[in-house]
Amino acid sequence: MQQAVLSPSPVHQPTPDRIAAGERLVARLKGQIGGRMFTDPLMTYAWSGDASSYRLVPAAVVFINSEDEVRAVIKACRAEQLPLTFRAAGTSLSGQAVTDGVLAVLGDGWRKLDIHPGADQITLGPAIIVAQANAALKKFDRKIGPDPASQATCKIGGVVNNNSSGMCCGVAQNTYHTMARLRIVLADGTALDSGDPASCDAFRISHAAMLDAIHDLHHQVMADPDLVALIKKKYRIKNTVGYSLNALVDYHDPLDILIHLMVGSEGTLGFVSEVTYNTVPEHPFKSTALVPFPDPYAAASAISVLANNGVQVTTGVTAAEYIERRALATVEHLAPMAPLLPWLTDNSPAVLIDVTAPTAQELETEVEKAAAILSANGATHIDFSTDEARSHALWDIRKGFFASGGAARPKGTSMLTEDVAAPIERLAEFVIAMRNLLDDHGYEDAIIFGHALAGNLHFQMSDDFAAPGAAEKFDMFSKALSDLVSIQFGGSLKAEHGTGRAIAPFVEAEWGSKAYGLMHQIKALFDPENLLNPGVLLNADAKVHIKNLKVMPLADELVDMCIECGFCEPACPSHQMTLSPRQRIAVTRERERLRATGEDPERLATFDRDFQYPGLDTCAACNLCSLRCPVGIETGTMIIGQRGQRRGSTARSVAGFAADHTGSVEAFMRGGVALADVARTIIPAPALEAISETARRASGNRIPRLSRALRHGPGAPKAPAKISRDDPRDTGFPVPTAQGDRQRIVYFPSCASRMFGTPQTDKNLLPVTDAMLALLDRAGFDVSMPEHLNGQCCGQPFQSKGFPEQAAEVGGALKRELSALSDGGAISVVTDASTCAKHLKEFPGDAPVLDSAQFLVTHVLPRLTITQKLPTVAVHHNCSAQRLKEQPSTEAIARACAEAIAVLSSVTCCGYAGDKGLFFPELNQHATRFAKNDIPPGCTLGVSTVSTCASGLSEHAGVPFVGLASLLEWASRPLH
């Protein structure tokens, strides 16, 4: 008979007592916490999952931004007897970032990034993303040691707490070994800064008893030669199982031991508020190869030789990623894989290798040495390349295996992932044994890959945990895996993903009772009340690894393959304001599950009602999430569909009226903004903004907000002189004229550029539409434009609001006119807004459409003479421009107009999202909240490729943003 404990409940809600305690906790913290706090069912469910296969709904979610807030939350949790879990990016894979207690999420207050003189050290706050730290260090040819595959998303707080490593990190360059200083807050509220002598001296006095106990543990271990030998052996390879017992061997000062015990403790011992890393070299010369082998044994044998006996190097082979054939099959359709396909058989693995060196000559020598080893061990094709683009493409594939492999699973199943390590000298037999184990337990769909230089293999498989017997199957596999890795191979059951809930029941089996007892003593010293992340890392429940497992019900074909990894979140403008793409998908899945089962109509009604603002209204639908997602999931497209489903008859009637009267709508919008411009001459701008904001709120976001950055547009530009149909230039081919060869081009001034104008500057800039016409004439083009431009629209505004029929109606009329103007597509069409260009490409007519950035850099800029330049110009890559991959074009134009450019690194989508900046300005404000930090001294102007985005950026970045054409026209304006 199946045990009830093994049947996963689809929703793991906190108990009523916990829910009540969570509400009391939030009441206690009012006035002490500056960030947002949630106890409602929808938002707590949204925060119920991390990247692991576990789901726990917290009783309360609290955003923390300072050490004082950490202390306040700890105190409140103690008072309400609620467990506390800290969360950074939520990319954890072992269930250590979920809880049914209080989830304390890192807010914006932890973004410190300070590069020390010489760049040998860097101090980071726990909310800094790894890739951000490395981007700042790149110009110094340095990086931090840990380099997890999720580095574009994961945050420093999680890296420290999991002792994360990665592709090149090995053992020597993880946080434990490269950390120079740590600042922490313990469960009793005490802060300790290991780099501050005064803090250390005070702690030695205030916590003498704790340090004495740690000192006793150190001597207890050192007096046991067998235990010392075990600890040293365990940390010769990657190992994140249990606490960092090596601290008790490597250090003698109890304060040093304490600090190093914090590393890899998964939030169970305290809170990490700051870390200083010793940086490591990032050599500028690198060569990459994806090398196929005839069989897994040959590949592993080659890696064993390349591994240099497990000693980490910075010159030579710095990374060797084993990728088995079944894993390659999930990505072989991608373009970078094409050169490898002829060399792959049904059983051919491949190894992705990086060779790095400080000079080109040394690189050549190291590549020759590596190639000789690979050839001697049976490599079937060796093709090293220094092409940086190809290297990035191959590594993007490798870094995306977690998600792309997960996307290959059957729909409706959950993805399971583990990472293990074995001594490098046994890697070849370990690879074979792992494959056999997976197949023997019915996980034939599993794929294996990993950081083979460190003997570290990752594998992932799938199962439907709503199906009977799935949990038992996983339980049997987990026990067999523990025996194979920990006992038979003397390896690590968790090499770098942390223990979490997934491996907690197997820690004692791997370490033995003596070492396991030490871990319990450590937990009791740091957290005697078991307040911090209980059940993670140490857990007496032998079945905890198969409890609270996620189910993945089908919800929408657009997102069904999402594994909730969170890679999308840094690109989302509403992330940490309302919901992220991952959270929108998770909530949508739960809504559809409730709809299908009918089990809780009241909860479903609550979710449906409460999803409107955080899920629908504040989604920019920019789909930048798809660019971060290894399988390209477009959450924004799903949201647009849901908006359409919610549109009632009244809304559809309004949309239909607007579609039939676009000219009147445009005139009304432009006139309204013009009226506001006039009003500013009478009423001070702040007062006018306050009035419009009050009206917006009172109307339930139906009346748009006005800002001082929003200016009325020029309307439809004056059409150039028409070309006679008898004129030979009407053929669309260049013909000689008195001014030289002139080509025809059709120009469509977007409705946004017509309605909204250029912010005021001291450069006497032209509006985008007039600037485009001036540039086209200056570059020798004959221009045609649609007649009666007022009201002409591509349909994108209707599409984004969930009115596809009206979008097709309005856009169809424009496309018919563009087709006629372009002689059925013989002549290209250029428009001045990336959003319009993208929409017209996705819903094409006869005429090929070019965005202004692409057209200006290829066809106009070469024909211009730059007469004046700015010292520096800021550049924002609007979301549509990013999806059109126009960043190089935009930057090339900006560089032509300025001595230097500063690309906004903190802003992805600006959140203006068409007219959302008018009706939901908080989204624009949130998305651009760090924009001022990206503006260097002396920069007085920025550029964007959409006028509404320029308006939102002008308001929040501290300098006016203008259209690309406006800047280029100024820079190439003839000087008299």
N, C-alpha and C positions, 0 to 999 in steps of 0.2 A: 504493500500500500504506500502511495506517495506521501511523504511527510509534508504537512501544510507549510512548514517553514521554508521549503524549497520552491514553493510556487510563488513567483514574484508578483506582488501586487502592482498593478499598472501605475498607481499614483501613491506616492509615499509622503503623505501629509503629516505635519506635526500633530501631536495630540491636542485636544481642546485645551488642556491645561497649559501646554506650551504656547499655543496661539495667544491665550490670555496673558501669559507671562511676557510674550513678545510685545504685546500692546502696552503693558505696564512699563516695560523697558524703554520703549520709544517715548512714553510720557515722562519718564525720569530724565531722559537725555535732551528734552526740549530746552533750548537755551544754552546747552553745552556743546552741541554738535552743529557745525555750520552747513554740512552737507545734507543730502536727502536721506530720508528714512522711509521704509515701506513695511507695512504689515498686511496689505490687501492681498487677496488670493492671486490676482493676475501677476503682480510684480514679484511676489515671492516665488511663484512658479517659474517666472522668467529667469530667476537666479538659481534655479534648483539643479542645474546641470553644469558640469565642466566638460573637458574633452574626454573624460573617462566613460566607462559603461555603467556608471552609477547615477542615480537621481535621488536627492533628498530635498524636500521643500523646507526652506528655513522659516522659523517663526518670525524673524525680523531681518531686514537687510538695512545696514547702516553704512553710509559712506564716511570714511575717516580721512582727515587731512593734516593731522598734527599729532605729536606725542601726547599732548594734553587730551586730545580726543580719544587716543588709544587708552589712556588711563581711565577716562570717563566710561568708556564702553566696558572695560574690564570690571570696573567697580559696579556698574549696573548689572552686568551678567552675574557677578557674584551675589548681588542682592536678590536677583530673581532666579538664581540657581539654573542659569541657562548656559550651555556650552558655547564656546566662542571659536569661530574659524576665520582666519584672515585669508583674503583672496586678492591676488594680483591680476593676471590676465585670464586665469581660468583655463589654461592650456594643459593642466595637469592630467595625467593619464591613468592614475591609480586610485582616484576617488578621494584625494586629500583636500580638495577645495570645495566640497559640498557638505552641508550639515542640515539637521532639522532643528538647530538652535539659532544662534545669531551669526549671520554672515557679515563680516566687516570688510568692505570693499575699499581698495585704495582709490582715493580721489586724486585731484590735481595737485595736492599739496606736497607730493613726494617726488617731484620732477627735477631734483637737483642734478646738475651735470657740470662738474668742475675738473678740467684737465690741468694737472699740475705742471709746473715748468719742466720742459724737456719731454713731456708726455710719457714719462716712465710710470706715472701713476694717474689714476682717474678716480674721483669720488662721485658716487652715484646714489640717487634716491631709489627706493624700491619700485617706483612707478615708471622708471625709465625702461623703454624697450631695448633689448640687446642691440638690435640693428641701429638704433639711434646712437648708442654709445660708440659703436664701431664706425659709424659714418663720421662722427666728430673726430675720431682718432685717425681716420684714413690718411689725412694729409701729412701725418707724422710717421706713416708706415708702421703703425702700432694697432693693436686690438686688445680686447679683453680675452682671457683664456677660454672660458666656456663658450661654445658655439653650437647650441642645440639647433636642430632642424627647424624649430619653430621660432628662430631668433627674430623674424620680422614681426612677431606678435608677442612672444613671451616677455615678461618683465623681470627686472633684476631681483625683486623680492622673491619671486618663485624660483629663480635660478639659485639664489643662496640657500633657500629653504629646502630645495631638492638636491643640492650639490650637482646641478645639471652639468653635463659635459657636451658631447656632440661629435661631429665628424672628425675634427682635427685635434680636439682637446686632449684625448687620451686620459691618463691618470694624472700626469704631472701638471696640467694646466687648468684643472678644475678650480672652483672657488676655494676649496679647502687649502690648496697649495699656492694660490696666487693672491689670496686676500692679505692685504697689509693692515687693515683696520676694520673694525665692525662696531656699529653703534646699535644697541638693542634696548628694548623695554621689557622687563621681566613681568611675571604674573602679579607681583606685588606692587607694580607701578614704578619700580626703580629703573632709571636709565643708566646705562653703562657705556662709556665710549672708550674702547681699548686704545685709541690713539691720543687720548687726553690724560696726561699724568695726574691731574687733579681729580678727574673722575675716577680713575683707577684707585688712587689713594683713599678717596672717600668710600669707595665700594669695599675696599679691604677692611675698613673699619665697620661699616654698616652691615656687611654680609660675611663677617668673619666665620661664623658657624657654617655657612654654606660652603665657603672656600675650604674650610678644614675637612668637611665631609668629602669634597672632591679630591682633596689631597690624600685622604685615606683610601679612596677608590683607586687612585693612581698607584699607591704602594701595594694595595691588594693585588692589582694586576701584575705589577712588576715582580712581585714575589712568586708568581706562577709562570715558570718558563713555557709550559705547554700553552697557556693562554696567550702569552706574548707571541709565541710562534704562530698561533692560529690567527691572531689579529694582523700580524705582518703579512701572512700568506693571503688573507682575504683582501687586503688593500693593494696587492701587487697588480690586481686587475680591477676593472671598474666594479664598484660595489656601492649601492645605496640601500641595502637591506638593513633596517634597524638604525640605531644611532651611530654616530661616527666614533666608534670605540678606539680608533687609531689615535685620537686626541689624548687618550690615557697612556699611550706609549710614546708618542712623538714629543710630548711636552711635559715639563716638570712643574712649572709655575701653575697653580690651580686657576689663576685668572686666564692664562693662555688656554688651558684645557677647557674652561667654561666657554670661551669665545668660539673655539673650534667645535665644541659639541653642538653649538647652535647651527652650524652649517649642516644641512641635510636633515634637520629635525622636523621639517614639515609643519611648522607653526605649532608644535606641541610643547615647546619649551619657552617661547617668548616671541616678541615681535622685532623684526629687523627694520630699523629706520634709516640706515645709511651704511654704505660699504665703500671702502677704498681698495681698488685692485692695483696690483703690480701688473702693468700691461706687458704684452709679449710681442715679438716682432711679427709684422705682416709684410713679408718680403714682396717687393714690387714685381718680381719676375716669376711667372708661373706657367706651367704647361699641364694640360689636362688630356686624359685619354679615357675612353670607355672601352675596356679590353675584354673580348669574349674568350671563353675557355671551353674545351670539349665537354667537361663534366665538373660537378661541384668539387670533387676531390682535388683536381688539378688547380682550380682557382684558389682553394684554401691553402694548398701547399705553397703556391706562389706568394700568397699574403704572409704566410708564416716566415718566409725568408725576408720579405720586405719589412717586416715588423721590427727588425733590429733588436730582437730579443725583448720586445716590449718597451724599449727605451724611447721616449718621445723625442723627436727631433724637430728643428725649425728649418733646416736646410735638407733637401732631399725629398723623399716620399713622406708627405705630411698627412695624407689621407688616402685610404683605400676602402671603398665601400663595396661590400659584397652584395650582389643583386641576383637572386636566383631566377631561373627561366620563367617561372609562373608570375613573378613580380614584373619582369620585363614585358610580359604579354599584356599587362594592364596599361602600358604606356607606349607600346610599339607603334601606335598610330600617330604619335607626335613627330613633328618634322625633325627634331634633332636626333631621333633614333634611326632615321632612314639609312645612314651609311653603315649601320651595324647589322641590319636585317639579313644581308646575304650570308653573314657568318654565323647565324644562329641556327642551331638544330633544336629538336624537341627538348633537349636536356642541357642546353648551353647557358650557364650563368655568365655574368659579366662583372667586371670590377671597375669601378669609377676611381681613377687615380689622379691625385694632384702631386706634382713635383714643384717645389718652390726653392728660390735661391736669391741672394742679395744682388747678384750680377748676372748678366746674360751669359757670360762664359761659364760661370759655375752652374747655371741652369742646364746648359747644353751637356756638361759633364754628368750631372745627376740624372738627366733623362736617359743618357746612354747606359748608365749603370742600371737604372730601373728596367729599361727595355731588355737588357741582357738577362736579367732575372726572370722577367715575364716569359721571354722566349724559351728559356731553359726549362720552364715548368709547363710548357704546352700551350701558351697563348696562341690563338689562331689568327689574330689580327691586331697589330699594334700601330696606333695612329695618334701620336701626341701632337697637340696643337697649342700654340700660344694665343689663339684667337679668343679674346676676352668674351665676346658675345656668345661664342659656342660654349665656352666654359660655364658661363652663367646659365645658359639654357639647359645644359646637362645637370648642373647642380640644382636648378629649380625643379627638374624632374625628380631628382633624388629626394629633395626636401619635401616634395609634395606627395611622396608615397603614402604617407599616413592617410591623406584624404583621397588621393586617386585610387589607391588600393581599396579604401573603404567604399568608394563609389562603384567599384566592380562587384560589390556584394549584392545578393538578391534584395529587391525592394522589401521594406518592412522588417528587415533584420537589423540587429545591433552589431556594431563592430567591436571586436575584442582585440586588445593589443598587449603584448608583453615584451620585455627586453631582458635578455639574459647574457651572461658572459662566462667564458671558460678560459683556462690557461691557453695562451696563444699557441703553444707547442701541440695542443690537442685540437686545434681549430678544424682540421680536415675531417676527423671522425665526428666532431661535434656537429658540424653542418649536416652530415648524413643522419646522425641520430635524431636531430631535431625534426628533419623532414619525415622520418619514419614515425616519430611520436605523433605528429600532427595527423598524418594519414591514418594511423592505427586508431585514433580516437574520433574519426569521422570528420576531420577538418581539412578535407582535401582541397577546399578553396583557399586555404591559407597561403600567404606569401611570406617569404623570408628575405630580409635584407639587413644591412647593419654596418657598424663601424668596425670592420674586421681587423684593423691594425691593433685594436684593443681586445680582440676576441669577443666582441660585443655584437650579438645578433638580435634584430628585432623581428617579430613575426606578428601578423594580424590575420584574424579570421572573423567569421560572422556567424550569428545564430539568432533565432527568433525566440526571445525569452518569454513571449506570451504563449509559446507552444509547450505542451506537456513534455517533461523529460529533459528540456534544454538545460535547466539549471543543474540537474544531476549529471548530465554529460560533461558540463563545464567543471563541475566539482571533481569528477574522476580524472579529467585531464589535468587539472591543477595539481592534484596530489601526485600524479605520475611525473609531471613536469618538475615538481619539487624534488622528487627522488632522483630524476635524471641529472638535473643541473647541480643541486647542492651536494648530493651524496656520490653519484657515480663519477661526475666530472670535477667535483670540488670547486664549482664555480659560484656565480652570483645569480640569484633568482631575479634580482632587479639590479641592472647595471647602472642605469641613469635616470629612470623615470620615478624614482622614489617608491617607498613601501606602500603607503596609503592603506586603503582597505583591501586592495587586491591581494597583497602578499602578507598582510599582518598575521594570518593564521599559520604561516610557514616560517616565521622568523626564527623560532626556537629550533625547528628542524635543521635549518641552515647553520645556525651559530652554536647550538648546544645549550644545555640548561645553565651552565655557569655564565657564559656571556649574556644569555638572555636575562638572567637575574640581575646582572649589572645594568642592563637597560632599564629595568623596572626601578632600580635604585636611582638612576639618573632622572627619570620622569618624576619620581617622588620628591627629589631635591628641588627641582625647578618649579614644579606645579603640583604641590601636595593636595590641592582640591580637585585635581583632574578636570580643570576648567577649560584648558586650551586644546581644542581639536581632539577630544577623547575618542578612542576607538580607531584612530589613525596611528599607524606604525606599530603600536602594541594593542592587541585585542584578544581577550580570552575566548571569544566566540569563534569556534572552529568553522562556522559556516558564514561568517560575515562577508566573505568574498563572493558569495552567491545570493546575497540579500540586496534589496534596493537596486536591482538591475534595471537599466533603462529598457523601455519598449519603444519601438520606432514605427508607430502606425502610419499607414499611407494617408497623406493629406493633400498633396498637390504634386502632379508630375514634375513641375518645375523644380521642386525642392526635395523630393522623396529620397534622393541619394545623399543628402546632407548627413554628415556624421557628427555635427555639432562640435567641430574642432575649435572654432573661434578664430581661425586665421583671417576671417573677413573683418573682424571688429575694428582694427585700427583705421580702416578706410571709411567707416560709417560716420556721418556727421551727427547722428543722434545717439551714438553709443555713449552710455553713462549719463545721458540726459533723460531719455525714455528707454527705448529698446534698441538692441543691435540686430543685425540680420539673423544671427544664431538664435537669439531670443524670440524674434518674430516667428521663426520656423518652429521652435519648440512649443510656443503657445498655440500656433496654428494646428500642430499635430495633436495637442491635447484637446483642443476644441473639436476637431474632427473625430477623435476617439470618443469623446463624450456624446457627440451627435450620433455616432454609429451604435453605441451601446445603450444609450438612453438611461444610463445609470444615475446621473445626478443633474436633472434639468435645471435646478436652481444655480448650480455652479456654472453650467454651460451658459446660462443667461447672463451671469455676472461677467464671465470671460468675454462674451460677445459684446456686451455693452461697454465694458472698460477697455476693450482693445482699440476703440475708435481713435482716441487721442494718441496714446503711445505707439500703437501699432500702425495706424493708417495715416493720421493727420501729420505726424512728425517724421514720417519716412520720406526722404528726399527722392526716393525711387531713382537714384542716380546710377545704381547698379555697379558702383565701384567695388562693391563686395565681390562681384564676379571676377574682377581682376586679381583679387587676393586669393580667391578660392581655386585650388588646384584643378577642380573639375568645372569651374565656370558657372556655378549656380547663381542665377539672377533672382535674388530675393525681391528686389524692387519690382520686377515684372509680376511676381506673385501678388504683391501688395496692390499694384495697379488693377489686377484682376479682381481682388477683393473689394476695392473701391467701387468698381463697376457693379459687382453683385449687390452692394448696399444702396445703390442709387435708386431712389423711389421715383414714382411717376412725376412728382413735382420737379425734382432735380433734372429728370430727363427732359421735361418740358422747357425748363430754363435753358438747359444746354442746347436744345433744338432751336430755341429762339435766338440764342447767342450765335449759333452756327449760321442762322439765316440772316443775321444782322451784324456780322463781324465789323463792318465799317462803322456802325454806330457805337459798338463796344469800344473799338480802338479810339474813336474820337472822344468818347466819354472818359476813358482812362487817361488819355493825353491831356484832355482839358482839365480833369481833376487834379493832375499833378501840376499843370500850369497854374491853376488857381491857388494851389498850395504855395507855389513859388511867389506869387503875388502877395499871398497872405503873410509870408515871411518878412516882407518889407514893412508890414504893419504890426504884426505880432512877433515877438522874439521866437526864434526857432525852437528853443527848449519848451516854451509854453505851447507852441503849436503841436509839437511831438507829444507832449503830455495829454493834450486834448484828444488827439487822434488815437492815442493808446487807450485812453479811458473809453472812447467810443468803441474801439475794437473789442475790448473785454466785455463791455456792456452788451454788445450785439452777439456775443458768442462767436467771435472771430469771423463775423460776416462783413464787417466794415474794415477796409484795409488801413493799416498804420502808415503814416507818412514819416519820413526821416529827412534830415537836412541833406543827406547824400543823394537823395532821389530827386532828379531834375526832369522836367518835361522834355520830351524828345522833339526832334525837328520836323516830324511828320514825313510824308512822302517826299523824297528829293525830286528836284526838277529833272525831268527826263532829258537826256541829251538829244541833239537834233537827230531826227529820223533819217535813216539811209533809204534812198529810193530803191524800190524793188528792181529798177533797171541798172542800179549801180553794180559793177562786177564784184564789189566787196561783199555782196549779199550771198556769195557762194560759201562763205565760211572759211575760205582759204586766204592766207596772207597775200596781199597784192601791193605793188609799189604805189606809194603816194608821195606827195611833196614832203611829208614829214618822215618818210621812210616806210618800212613794211608795217602795216597795221592789221591786227587780227580782230575778229569779232568775238565778243564775249557777252553772255547774258548775265546780268547782275540782278539778284533778288535781294533788296534790302529787307531784312527780317522785321517782323512786327515789333519785336522787343527794341531793336535799334531805332525804329520810327517813334515808338512811344516814350522811351526813356533816353535822356540825354547824357552828355558828358559832364562829369563834375567840374566845377570851376577850378581853373589853375591859372598860373601866371604866364602860360605858354600860348594863349590864344589858340587853343586846339579846336579843330573842326569836329563836329559830330561825326560819328562813325560813317553814316551814309554819305555825307558830303566828302569825307576823307577818302572813302573808297572810290568815288567818282573822280576825285582829283588824281589819285594814284593811277587809276586805270588810264586816264587821259595822259598823264605824265609818262606812263610806260608804253604809250602808243597803241591803246586798244580802242576800238569802236564798240560802244556799249549799247545794248538794248535792255529795256526794263519792261516789266508788265505795266499795262495801262491801268489806271484806276487802282493804284496801289493801296489806298486806304481800305483796310479790311482783309487784304490778301494774307493768308496764313497757311503754313505747312500742315497744321492740324496737331502738332505736338502738344500744345496746352490741353486740348480735349483728350488726347490719348493718355496723358499722365494723370488726368483726373478720373479716368475710368469711363470715358465716353467714346469708345472706338468707332461707333457708327458716325457720330458727328465729326470725329477726326478724319474719317474717310471721306465724308461729304466735303468738308472745307479743304482738306489737302488735295482731294481729287480735282477740285476746280483750279487750284493753283498749278497742279501738275499738267493739266491740259493746256493752260496758257503757256507754261514754260516749254512744253513740247512744241507748240506752234512757234514760239520765239526762237527756239533752238533748231528749227528745221527738222523736227522729229528726232532730235538727239545728235545731230551733226555738229552742233556747237555746244561747248560746255557751259554750265551754269555755275556761278560762284555766289555764295551767300556770305553774310558777315557775322553769323552767330553759329558757334559749334553745335548748339542744341538743334538748330534747324537743319544744318548739314547732316548731322547724324540721323535725324528722323527721315529726311528725304533719301538717305542711303538705305535705311531699313525698309522704307515703303516707297520704292523707286518708281519713277515714271520713265518716260523715254529719254530724258536728258540726263547725262552724267553730271553729278553735283560735286563741287569742290568747296571745302571750307576756306575761309579767307586766309588762315595761317598757311595752309598747304599751297594755295594759289599765289599768295604774295611772295613767299620765299622762293618758289620755283620760276614764276613767270613775271613778277613785277620787280622784286628787289634787284635782280641782275641788270635791269634797265634804268636804274635810278642812280643818282649821284647824292651821296650823303653829305649834307652841308653843315650839319650841327649835331652834337651829341650831348646826352645827359651824362653826368659822372657815374650814376648808378640807377638802374631801374629794377623794381621788384616785379617778379613774374608769378602769376597764378595760373596753374593748369586746371582749367575748368573740367568738370567730370566728363562732359561729352568729348572734349579735346583729348582727355586721357584715353577714353574708349576708342577714339579715332587714331590713337597713337601719334598725336601731333606735337608732343612735347619738343622734339628736336626742331621742328619748323618754328614754333613760337619762340624758342630760345634763340634761334638763329636771327630772327628779325629783331628781337630785343637787343642782342649783341651788336647788331648793325647800328642801333640807335643809341647805344650807351657804351661807356668805357668798361663797365662791369655790370653783371646782373646778379640778383639775389632771388633764387627760387624759393617760394614759400614752402618750407618743409613741414610746418605744423598744420597746414590746411590741406585736406584732400578735396572733398566736395565742400563748398562754402556754405551749403545749407540754404541758399536763397531759393533754389529749386523752382525756377519760374516765378510764381507769385507767392510762394510760401513766405518769402521775406516780408511780404506785406501783411499776410494774415497770421503767420506764426513766426514772428521775428525772433523769438527765443531760440529757434533752431539755427538761424544764421549767426546769432550772437554766440551760441555754444560752439558751433563748428569753427569759428574764427577767433576764439578766446585767446589763443596764443600768437595770433598773427603779428602783433606788434613786436614780438621777440624776433621775428624773422626779418624785420626791416633794419638794415644797417645804418649807422650814422651817415648823414649826407644824402641819403636816398629820399627824394621828394615826390616820386611818382611811381605808380605800378601799372601793369597791363593785365588785362584778361580778354578772353575771346567772346564774352557774352556781356551785354550791357547791364543786365540785372545783377549778375555776379559782381561786376565792377562797382555797382552801387553798394552792395552789402559789404564788400571789402573796404570801400572808401570810408564807411561808417566805423569799422572796427579795427582797421590796420593802422590808422593814424596818418596815412597819406592817401591822396586821391588815386583811384584806379581808373584807367581809361581804356578804350578799345585799342586793339593792336594797330588798326588802320590809322587811328587818330595820331598815334605816336609816330608811325612811319611817315605819314604825310608831313608832320612837323620836321622830322629829321631830314627829309629830302626836299623841303621847301626851298625854292630859289631865294637866295639872299640878295637884296637890292641895296 
